[in-house]
Amino acid sequence: MIAEGVSYEERLQNYRLATELLKRKLRTSYVSQLIKSISLSEIRDMHRAIHQGESPSSGLLPAIEAIPQVRESMLYLSLFASLYRHASQADIKTEMDVPAIIVAWDFFCGTFPNHIRERRPYGKVRPANFSEGWVVAQALKIGLADLHYCRGCHGDTLVIYHSKFPPSCQICVLDSQHKKQSIPECDLTQKLSLQGLGNRI
């Protein structure tokens, strides 16, 4: 149902927000859930207009516990969640801060431009797209995930409850595995440095 009693200024702001979200290819169902004053069919039309006729993605919405399929993905997810928390002036455990999600995603996307995927197959870098980043923020709000400070690596680590990975710092687990296998640590050290970007935003 279209929300009634919305002023012209509010509708204009909603269209601007919808445009920013659709430019980043947020799933139209998420946009519709957030902005009640614009119909889902119009949101889909806006998506096609913005992306030169490309239809919006369809199918199942991403589930937070299914996003990380390999342990290394937890490092990138932790980075995104850390960026989001530091960009937000709100309590991300009680509300979603949409402008902060956009800021965090734009920084993350700029850091890993060659790894962003709207459709499968996805790589290790997750969130692979803006909709997955949205799901991370959503999970932090409703308690399906949490962001903890790790005294071991002195960085933020994302815990996703009910995922295949235990609620501990997966960055430290990766580091320990690399040391045990005597694998050169330069790549992991570089990624740990990237994870620390969240503390400096």
Phi and psi in degrees as a GROMACS rama.xvg file:
@    title "Ramachandran Plot"
@    xaxis  label "Phi"
@    yaxis  label "Psi"
@TYPE xy
-78.8772  131.892  ILE-2
-66.0403  135.35  ALA-3
-100.487  164.062  GLU-4
73.0252  23.5681  GLY-5
-94.5364  128.479  VAL-6
-70.979  164.664  SER-7
-60.1406  -43.1036  TYR-8
-62.7398  -40.4992  GLU-9
-66.7393  -40.7031  GLU-10
-63.7442  -40.0644  ARG-11
-63.0377  -43.7339  LEU-12
-62.1156  -38.9622  GLN-13
-65.3675  -39.5206  ASN-14
-65.9745  -38.4527  TYR-15
-64.3593  -43.6897  ARG-16
-64.7545  -44.5663  LEU-17
-59.3203  -39.6477  ALA-18
-62.3134  -44.7105  THR-19
-63.1067  -40.4123  GLU-20
-69.2124  -41.5355  LEU-21
-72.0669  -30.7641  LEU-22
-58.5198  -33.2618  LYS-23
-91.7383  7.58576  ARG-24
63.1289  38.8947  LYS-25
-64.2306  139.291  LEU-26
-55.0907  136.205  ARG-27
-62.4528  -28.5196  THR-28
-66.1546  -35.077  SER-29
-67.8601  -41.6074  TYR-30
-61.8855  -41.8213  VAL-31
-65.6042  -37.5221  SER-32
-64.2343  -35.9786  GLN-33
-80.1431  -42.133  LEU-34
-113.404  101.656  ILE-35
-81.6956  -15.5076  LYS-36
-83.1953  -2.98263  SER-37
-121.574  130.012  ILE-38
-69.4105  155.684  SER-39
-61.9091  -38.8298  LEU-40
-64.3348  -38.1073  SER-41
-69.8647  -36.9437  GLU-42
-61.7406  -40.9978  ILE-43
-65.3135  -38.8641  ARG-44
-64.0599  -39.6023  ASP-45
-61.922  -41.4739  MET-46
-59.5702  -45.8111  HIS-47
-64.1565  -38.5057  ARG-48
-67.242  -40.1764  ALA-49
-69.6265  -36.9621  ILE-50
-108.973  36.2035  HIS-51
50.5987  49.8933  GLN-52
88.5888  -5.54164  GLY-53
-68.4746  128.761  GLU-54
-73.8826  147.678  SER-55
-66.5118  155.103  PRO-56
-62.2886  148.119  SER-57
-127.383  -179.611  SER-58
100.529  -170.539  GLY-59
-64.3778  142.577  LEU-60
-76.7644  148.28  LEU-61
-65.622  140.432  PRO-62
-103.518  135.753  ALA-63
-57.4238  -40.68  ILE-64
-71.296  -17.1876  GLU-65
-95.7822  -7.67629  ALA-66
-67.1919  -51.8058  ILE-67
-81.729  111.233  PRO-68
-97.8707  -20.0437  GLN-69
-128.648  151.976  VAL-70
-59.5397  -35.6943  ARG-71
-61.9812  -27.35  GLU-72
-62.0529  -27.5657  SER-73
-63.8159  -29.737  MET-74
-63.7329  -47.1783  LEU-75
-69.4489  -38.3378  TYR-76
-63.4658  -38.2582  LEU-77
-64.1455  -39.8393  SER-78
-61.8246  -47.808  LEU-79
-61.6877  -45.6935  PHE-80
-62.3237  -37.795  ALA-81
-66.9156  -42.5278  SER-82
-59.4791  -43.7658  LEU-83
-61.7805  -46.8677  TYR-84
-63.4051  -41.2255  ARG-85
-75.9866  -20.9678  HIS-86
-82.623  -16.8369  ALA-87
-94.5603  142.935  SER-88
-102.445  5.09431  GLN-89
-104.648  173.485  ALA-90
-86.9845  103.566  ASP-91
-71.077  -5.41389  ILE-92
-86.0918  -10.2426  LYS-93
-121.697  -16.6647  THR-94
-152.774  154.145  GLU-95
-90.5363  128.522  MET-96
-100.517  95.7511  ASP-97
-61.8487  -47.0345  VAL-98
-58.2536  -36.927  PRO-99
-68.5373  -35.7388  ALA-100
-62.0343  -42.0575  ILE-101
-63.9506  -45.3688  ILE-102
-60.6718  -47.7487  VAL-103
-62.1923  -43.0055  ALA-104
-66.3292  -43.6587  TRP-105
-61.3704  -38.9879  ASP-106
-67.7888  -46.2503  PHE-107
-61.8215  -45.3341  PHE-108
-63.5897  -37.7702  CYS-109
-69.7607  -27.3191  GLY-110
-77.7023  -35.9214  THR-111
-124.955  58.825  PHE-112
-64.4084  -27.5012  PRO-113
-88.7824  2.05171  ASN-114
-114.152  4.63014  HIS-115
-82.9528  128.746  ILE-116
-132.674  128.163  ARG-117
-83.2461  -27.1884  GLU-118
-134.022  160.074  ARG-119
-62.9569  154.841  ARG-120
-82.4171  141.668  PRO-121
-95.1211  156.039  TYR-122
-97.3797  -158.647  GLY-123
-76.4893  -25.0348  LYS-124
-76.4898  110.998  VAL-125
-130.942  144.826  ARG-126
-65.9157  138.401  PRO-127
-81.0382  -17.2893  ALA-128
-155.593  172.236  ASN-129
-63.4232  -33.0219  PHE-130
-65.1436  -38.4038  SER-131
-66.9055  -38.3209  GLU-132
-61.9239  -38.4635  GLY-133
-61.1792  -42.4452  TRP-134
-64.8247  -36.5702  VAL-135
-61.4512  -47.7499  VAL-136
-62.5323  -39.5955  ALA-137
-63.4478  -42.3925  GLN-138
-65.7497  -36.765  ALA-139
-64.7151  -34.2341  LEU-140
-72.2437  -42.6037  LYS-141
-95.4101  3.78786  ILE-142
88.0339  11.7281  GLY-143
-81.7587  -11.7566  LEU-144
-148.27  161.787  ALA-145
-148.808  154.978  ASP-146
-112.691  118.493  LEU-147
-113.888  153.923  HIS-148
-91.358  129.287  TYR-149
-99.3992  123.364  CYS-150
-74.5565  -15.5443  ARG-151
-75.0707  -52.9037  GLY-152
-104.255  -0.685221  CYS-153
58.0911  41.5823  HIS-154
-140.25  173.546  GLY-155
-80.6163  137.837  ASP-156
-128.965  132.628  THR-157
-86.3075  130.89  LEU-158
-109.717  124.162  VAL-159
-110.606  110.535  ILE-160
-69.4689  144.833  TYR-161
68.5065  15.2334  HIS-162
-90.2672  178.889  SER-163
-76.6403  -7.00264  LYS-164
-109.142  136.151  PHE-165
-64.823  157.769  PRO-166
-75.6524  65.8591  PRO-167
-139.784  173.006  SER-168
-71.6293  109.414  CYS-169
-75.2  -18.9526  GLN-170
-67.3511  -43.9326  ILE-171
-66.6144  -36.9311  CYS-172
-63.0678  -44.2525  VAL-173
-61.0649  -43.5705  LEU-174
-61.2318  -43.4258  ASP-175
-63.9373  -41.484  SER-176
-64.229  -40.651  GLN-177
-64.2312  -40.1348  HIS-178
-66.7176  -41.3595  LYS-179
-65.4478  -33.9691  LYS-180
-89.9992  -0.289223  GLN-181
56.4136  39.1136  SER-182
-87.8324  138.065  ILE-183
-52.2976  136.774  PRO-184
-96.4431  4.28825  GLU-185
-60.2964  -41.8572  CYS-186
-65.9224  -43.8166  ASP-187
-65.7814  -39.9295  LEU-188
-61.1784  -40.6284  THR-189
-61.576  -41.1689  GLN-190
-70.5049  -36.3022  LYS-191
-63.014  -36.6564  LEU-192
-64.056  -40.1601  SER-193
-63.4819  -38.8638  LEU-194
-59.9222  -33.2359  GLN-195
-71.7316  -11.2554  GLY-196
-59.0777  -31.6687  LEU-197
-61.847  -26.2465  GLY-198
-84.2607  -5.41979  ASN-199
-117.659  3.93618  ARG-200
